[in-house]
Amino acid sequence: MKNEKITNGLYFLMDDKRTGIIYGVLKRLHITPWQDQFADLFQDGCLAYATAFADFPGDPRTNSRFPAYAYQKVYWRLLDELRHQQRGLALTEYSLDDQDNEPTEPLPSTGVGLTTCLDRVCLQHLLTKCTPNQQRYLIGKLHFHLTDREIATRFAVSPSAVAQWKRGLIAKARQLGYNKDEFEVRK
């Protein structure tokens, strides 16, 4: 019965060009058609829409609240998928145990003195001395260009916890010989 409702949901999605909801969610998530993951996420969004159609209490064809319900369901599903992909990417790209998983591109600059001080060797040495949370903070800042608030949201912690990670990271960098002017992580 549920499979039949999901199939009806897919037909309903394709009727009258309702795929705009999926495109709207992808736009909100900053996924463009030129990205490799666009087609896969679009298909996931269509399936999430059809599942929302099947799960909706009442008749989705006549209820005016269904588009908002479907939009939210699709948004949550795609956001979960992106988080899952990001976690897997972070775990494979930045493993300190395996030399084959090193990033091959140079680290982006977030501060004037940072690029002169933290070359690849210095960064790897610093990462080996940091706690896992401090490593997450440093990678979030350097590789993903996240703000402290975005890091807190991404790892589901409070902003004060992220500030503590930052203080600990700066303290470790100073212990290793980087002074305050050379190592300053900007907000």
Salt bridges, closest charged atoms under 4 A:
ASP16 OD2 - ARG18 NH2 3.47
ASP55 OD1 - LYS2 NZ 2.62
ASP59 OD1 - ARG61 NH1 3.99
GLU81 OE1 - ARG77 NH1 3.54
GLU93 OE1 - HIS143 NE2 3.97
GLU102 OE1 - ARG120 NH1 3.83
ASP148 OD1 - LYS141 NZ 3.24
ASP148 OD2 - LYS166 NZ 3.92
GLU184 OE2 - ARG186 NH1 2.93
